[in-house]
Amino acid sequence: MNLKTGGRNLCSTEDAAKIYGCTTGRIRQLARAGAIWSHHFSAHMVALDLDEITRKAKEKPATGRPRSGAKLKRA
């Protein structure tokens, strides 16, 4: 579901999860934490900014623990 309103392209949590490469639960978790913009229409209806999801998907950091023996960058 894509919808354009108020200058934002909106999408559902399911669409955002496919773009971001994670579960819908993780998308909801990011929205609750304020890491991504969201608008709650009701308890079960959340709209997310499609442009922000696409941008964050491109810059998403690697997840998981570093491999043993990997050199750490220190400041």
DRENTORKOL-3810 file (N, C-alpha, C; in nm, 4 decimals):
REM DRENTORKOL-3810
@n.u->0.0833; n.v->-0.1171; n.w->0.0000; ca.u->0.0000; ca.v->0.0000; ca.w->0.0000; c.u->0.0884; c.v->0.1243; c.w->0.0000
@n.u->0.0866; n.v->0.1996; n.w->-0.1029; ca.u->0.1578; ca.v->0.3266; ca.w->-0.1094; c.u->0.0560; c.v->0.4386; c.w->-0.1210
@n.u->0.0795; n.v->0.5445; n.w->-0.0451; ca.u->-0.0122; ca.v->0.6573; ca.w->-0.0402; c.u->0.0700; c.v->0.7843; c.w->-0.0312
@n.u->0.0321; n.v->0.8870; n.w->-0.1043; ca.u->0.1030; ca.v->1.0145; ca.w->-0.0969; c.u->0.0120; c.v->1.1164; c.w->-0.0309
@n.u->0.0621; n.v->1.1737; n.w->0.0790; ca.u->-0.0159; ca.v->1.2736; ca.w->0.1501; c.u->0.0757; c.v->1.3696; c.w->0.2239
@n.u->0.0417; n.v->1.4957; n.w->0.2228; ca.u->0.1187; ca.v->1.5946; ca.w->0.2971; c.u->0.2653; c.v->1.6019; c.w->0.2571
@n.u->0.2968; n.v->1.5737; n.w->0.1310; ca.u->0.4346; ca.v->1.5786; ca.w->0.0857; c.u->0.5150; c.v->1.4540; c.w->0.1191
@n.u->0.4529; n.v->1.3529; n.w->0.1760; ca.u->0.5230; ca.v->1.2280; ca.w->0.2102; c.u->0.4632; c.v->1.1117; c.w->0.1313
@n.u->0.5512; n.v->1.0217; n.w->0.0904; ca.u->0.5070; ca.v->0.8958; ca.w->0.0324; c.u->0.4982; c.v->0.7968; c.w->0.1479
@n.u->0.3798; n.v->0.7437; n.w->0.1732; ca.u->0.3594; ca.v->0.6555; ca.w->0.2867; c.u->0.3492; c.v->0.5103; c.w->0.2418
@n.u->0.3914; n.v->0.4211; n.w->0.3297; ca.u->0.3802; ca.v->0.2783; ca.w->0.3013; c.u->0.3438; c.v->0.2043; c.w->0.4295
@n.u->0.3069; n.v->0.0800; n.w->0.4157; ca.u->0.2696; ca.v->-0.0034; ca.w->0.5298; c.u->0.3940; c.v->-0.0643; c.w->0.5940
@n.u->0.3769; n.v->-0.1223; n.w->0.7117; ca.u->0.4894; ca.v->-0.1882; ca.w->0.7784; c.u->0.5371; c.v->-0.3084; c.w->0.6978
@n.u->0.4460; n.v->-0.3762; n.w->0.6310; ca.u->0.4836; ca.v->-0.4916; ca.w->0.5487; c.u->0.5725; c.v->-0.4501; c.w->0.4318
@n.u->0.5343; n.v->-0.3428; n.w->0.3634; ca.u->0.6153; ca.v->-0.2919; ca.w->0.2521; c.u->0.7512; c.v->-0.2430; c.w->0.3021
@n.u->0.7507; n.v->-0.1732; n.w->0.4154; ca.u->0.8752; ca.v->-0.1219; ca.w->0.4720; c.u->0.9689; c.v->-0.2362; c.w->0.5098
@n.u->0.9150; n.v->-0.3446; n.w->0.5651; ca.u->0.9968; ca.v->-0.4588; ca.w->0.6045; c.u->1.0618; c.v->-0.5249; c.w->0.4830
@n.u->0.9890; n.v->-0.5337; n.w->0.3727; ca.u->1.0448; ca.v->-0.5920; ca.w->0.2499; c.u->1.1591; c.v->-0.5054; c.w->0.1965
@n.u->1.1411; n.v->-0.3738; n.w->0.2005; ca.u->1.2438; ca.v->-0.2822; ca.w->0.1510; c.u->1.3665; c.v->-0.2839; c.w->0.2425
@n.u->1.3417; n.v->-0.2808; n.w->0.3722; ca.u->1.4498; ca.v->-0.2726; ca.w->0.4709; c.u->1.5203; c.v->-0.4072; c.w->0.4908
@n.u->1.4515; n.v->-0.5159; n.w->0.4585; ca.u->1.5112; ca.v->-0.6490; ca.w->0.4723; c.u->1.5042; c.v->-0.7025; c.w->0.6146
@n.u->1.3909; n.v->-0.6796; n.w->0.6804; ca.u->1.3742; ca.v->-0.7292; ca.w->0.8177; c.u->1.2279; c.v->-0.7661; c.w->0.8376
@n.u->1.1913; n.v->-0.7919; n.w->0.9615; ca.u->1.0537; ca.v->-0.8294; ca.w->0.9916; c.u->0.9679; c.v->-0.7061; c.w->1.0178
@n.u->0.8365; n.v->-0.7250; n.w->1.0129; ca.u->0.7454; ca.v->-0.6152; ca.w->1.0438; c.u->0.7584; c.v->-0.5744; c.w->1.1910
@n.u->0.7894; n.v->-0.6694; n.w->1.2765; ca.u->0.8100; ca.v->-0.6393; ca.w->1.4183; c.u->0.9273; c.v->-0.5448; c.w->1.4396
@n.u->1.0344; n.v->-0.5643; n.w->1.3637; ca.u->1.1509; ca.v->-0.4757; ca.w->1.3745; c.u->1.1165; c.v->-0.3357; c.w->1.3246
@n.u->1.0361; n.v->-0.3255; n.w->1.2200; ca.u->0.9932; ca.v->-0.1950; ca.w->1.1695; c.u->0.9106; c.v->-0.1233; c.w->1.2753
@n.u->0.8171; n.v->-0.1949; n.w->1.3386; ca.u->0.7371; ca.v->-0.1341; ca.w->1.4450; c.u->0.8243; c.v->-0.0906; c.w->1.5617
@n.u->0.9261; n.v->-0.1699; n.w->1.5930; ca.u->1.0193; ca.v->-0.1365; ca.w->1.7011; c.u->1.0961; c.v->-0.0081; c.w->1.6681
@n.u->1.1443; n.v->0.0062; n.w->1.5464; ca.u->1.2148; ca.v->0.1273; ca.w->1.5039; c.u->1.1224; c.v->0.2489; c.w->1.5081
@n.u->0.9959; n.v->0.2301; n.w->1.4698; ca.u->0.8995; ca.v->0.3402; ca.w->1.4721; c.u->0.8708; c.v->0.3837; c.w->1.6158
@n.u->0.8535; n.v->0.2878; n.w->1.7065; ca.u->0.8288; ca.v->0.3217; ca.w->1.8473; c.u->0.9459; c.v->0.3954; c.w->1.9089
@n.u->1.0681; n.v->0.3582; n.w->1.8685; ca.u->1.1887; ca.v->0.4212; ca.w->1.9224; c.u->1.2143; c.v->0.5583; c.w->1.8607
@n.u->1.1417; n.v->0.5922; n.w->1.7549; ca.u->1.1602; ca.v->0.7214; ca.w->1.6888; c.u->1.2731; c.v->0.7210; c.w->1.5873
@n.u->1.3241; n.v->0.6033; n.w->1.5539; ca.u->1.4330; ca.v->0.5927; ca.w->1.4563; c.u->1.3837; c.v->0.6170; c.w->1.3138
@n.u->1.2565; n.v->0.5919; n.w->1.2896; ca.u->1.1953; ca.v->0.6203; ca.w->1.1596; c.u->1.0628; c.v->0.6921; c.w->1.1827
@n.u->1.0262; n.v->0.7799; n.w->1.0891; ca.u->0.9026; ca.v->0.8551; ca.w->1.1016; c.u->0.7843; c.v->0.7623; c.w->1.0817
@n.u->0.6821; n.v->0.7791; n.w->1.1643; ca.u->0.5610; ca.v->0.6989; ca.w->1.1488; c.u->0.4408; c.v->0.7801; c.w->1.1938
@n.u->0.3259; n.v->0.7433; n.w->1.1421; ca.u->0.2000; ca.v->0.8022; ca.w->1.1850; c.u->0.1048; c.v->0.6881; c.w->1.2163
@n.u->0.0501; n.v->0.6888; n.w->1.3373; ca.u->-0.0412; ca.v->0.5837; ca.w->1.3808; c.u->-0.1846; c.v->0.6305; c.w->1.3591
@n.u->-0.2537; n.v->0.5654; n.w->1.2678; ca.u->-0.3933; ca.v->0.5972; ca.w->1.2420; c.u->-0.4830; c.v->0.5291; c.w->1.3445
@n.u->-0.4421; n.v->0.4095; n.w->1.3875; ca.u->-0.5130; ca.v->0.3345; ca.w->1.4910; c.u->-0.4131; c.v->0.2366; c.w->1.5521
@n.u->-0.4609; n.v->0.1520; n.w->1.6405; ca.u->-0.3715; ca.v->0.0556; ca.w->1.7063; c.u->-0.3102; c.v->-0.0427; c.w->1.6058
@n.u->-0.3790; n.v->-0.0653; n.w->1.4949; ca.u->-0.3321; ca.v->-0.1639; ca.w->1.3976; c.u->-0.2964; c.v->-0.1045; c.w->1.2620
@n.u->-0.3007; n.v->0.0270; n.w->1.2499; ca.u->-0.2723; ca.v->0.0921; ca.w->1.1218; c.u->-0.1615; c.v->0.1948; c.w->1.1399
@n.u->-0.0442; n.v->0.1635; n.w->1.0840; ca.u->0.0716; ca.v->0.2528; ca.w->1.0936; c.u->0.1192; c.v->0.2827; c.w->0.9528
@n.u->0.1460; n.v->0.4098; n.w->0.9263; ca.u->0.2001; ca.v->0.4507; ca.w->0.7969; c.u->0.3427; c.v->0.5004; c.w->0.8188
@n.u->0.4328; n.v->0.4622; n.w->0.7285; ca.u->0.5732; ca.v->0.4981; ca.w->0.7386; c.u->0.6154; c.v->0.5762; c.w->0.6153
@n.u->0.7169; n.v->0.6592; n.w->0.6316; ca.u->0.7680; ca.v->0.7411; ca.w->0.5209; c.u->0.8513; c.v->0.6522; c.w->0.4281
@n.u->0.8004; n.v->0.6285; n.w->0.3087; ca.u->0.8655; ca.v->0.5399; ca.w->0.2122; c.u->1.0037; c.v->0.5896; c.w->0.1731
@n.u->1.0189; n.v->0.7213; n.w->0.1536; ca.u->1.1488; ca.v->0.7762; ca.w->0.1148; c.u->1.2532; c.v->0.7560; c.w->0.2251
@n.u->1.2122; n.v->0.7720; n.w->0.3512; ca.u->1.3042; ca.v->0.7524; ca.w->0.4626; c.u->1.3441; c.v->0.6054; c.w->0.4758
@n.u->1.2489; n.v->0.5160; n.w->0.4572; ca.u->1.2774; ca.v->0.3719; ca.w->0.4643; c.u->1.3778; c.v->0.3338; c.w->0.3557
@n.u->1.3563; n.v->0.3825; n.w->0.2346; ca.u->1.4467; ca.v->0.3518; ca.w->0.1231; c.u->1.5872; c.v->0.4052; c.w->0.1501
@n.u->1.5957; n.v->0.5274; n.w->0.2017; ca.u->1.7262; ca.v->0.5873; ca.w->0.2314; c.u->1.7969; c.v->0.5109; c.w->0.3423
@n.u->1.7253; n.v->0.4767; n.w->0.4484; ca.u->1.7871; ca.v->0.4042; ca.w->0.5603; c.u->1.8258; c.v->0.2622; c.w->0.5209
@n.u->1.7532; n.v->0.2022; n.w->0.4279; ca.u->1.7870; ca.v->0.0671; ca.w->0.3828; c.u->1.9213; c.v->0.0669; c.w->0.3110
@n.u->1.9513; n.v->0.1751; n.w->0.2395; ca.u->2.0786; ca.v->0.1847; ca.w->0.1667; c.u->2.1962; c.v->0.2060; c.w->0.2614
@n.u->2.1731; n.v->0.2755; n.w->0.3736; ca.u->2.2823; ca.v->0.3064; ca.w->0.4666; c.u->2.2807; c.v->0.2169; c.w->0.5903
@n.u->2.2028; n.v->0.1099; n.w->0.5878; ca.u->2.1899; ca.v->0.0206; ca.w->0.7024; c.u->2.3253; c.v->-0.0417; c.w->0.7362
@n.u->2.3697; n.v->-0.0287; n.w->0.8630; ca.u->2.4982; ca.v->-0.0866; ca.w->0.9006; c.u->2.4914; c.v->-0.2388; c.w->0.9078
@n.u->2.6075; n.v->-0.3016; n.w->0.9002; ca.u->2.6142; ca.v->-0.4467; ca.w->0.9141; c.u->2.5725; c.v->-0.4840; c.w->1.0555
@n.u->2.5035; n.v->-0.5959; n.w->1.0687; ca.u->2.4573; ca.v->-0.6384; ca.w->1.1994; c.u->2.5391; c.v->-0.7558; c.w->1.2497
@n.u->2.5280; n.v->-0.7804; n.w->1.3768; ca.u->2.5945; ca.v->-0.8959; ca.w->1.4358; c.u->2.7277; c.v->-0.8612; c.w->1.4985
@n.u->2.7852; n.v->-0.9594; n.w->1.5596; ca.u->2.9121; ca.v->-0.9441; ca.w->1.6283; c.u->3.0263; c.v->-0.9510; c.w->1.5273
@n.u->3.1303; n.v->-0.8676; n.w->1.5460; ca.u->3.2444; ca.v->-0.8746; ca.w->1.4534; c.u->3.3129; c.v->-1.0106; c.w->1.4602
@n.u->3.3727; n.v->-1.0525; n.w->1.3523; ca.u->3.4438; ca.v->-1.1802; ca.w->1.3494; c.u->3.5635; c.v->-1.1740; c.w->1.4420
@n.u->3.5983; n.v->-1.2847; n.w->1.5016; ca.u->3.7128; ca.v->-1.2864; ca.w->1.5923; c.u->3.8396; c.v->-1.2552; c.w->1.5139
@n.u->3.9269; n.v->-1.1776; n.w->1.5739; ca.u->4.0498; ca.v->-1.1380; ca.w->1.5073; c.u->4.0343; c.v->-1.0144; c.w->1.4224
@n.u->3.9128; n.v->-0.9635; n.w->1.4121; ca.u->3.8918; ca.v->-0.8421; ca.w->1.3323; c.u->3.9519; c.v->-0.7232; c.w->1.4072
@n.u->4.0154; n.v->-0.6370; n.w->1.3332; ca.u->4.0772; ca.v->-0.5192; ca.w->1.3958; c.u->3.9710; c.v->-0.4135; c.w->1.4176
@n.u->3.9702; n.v->-0.3590; n.w->1.5377; ca.u->3.8760; ca.v->-0.2547; ca.w->1.5725; c.u->3.9340; c.v->-0.1185; c.w->1.5424
@n.u->3.8495; n.v->-0.0296; n.w->1.4954; ca.u->3.8931; ca.v->0.1082; ca.w->1.4734; c.u->3.8795; c.v->0.1841; c.w->1.6040
@n.u->3.9867; n.v->0.2427; n.w->1.6500; ca.u->3.9825; ca.v->0.3195; ca.w->1.7739; c.u->4.0088; c.v->0.4653; c.w->1.7455
@n.u->3.9383; n.v->0.5487; n.w->1.8178; ca.u->3.9528; ca.v->0.6923; ca.w->1.7977; c.u->4.0710; c.v->0.7487; c.w->1.8725
END
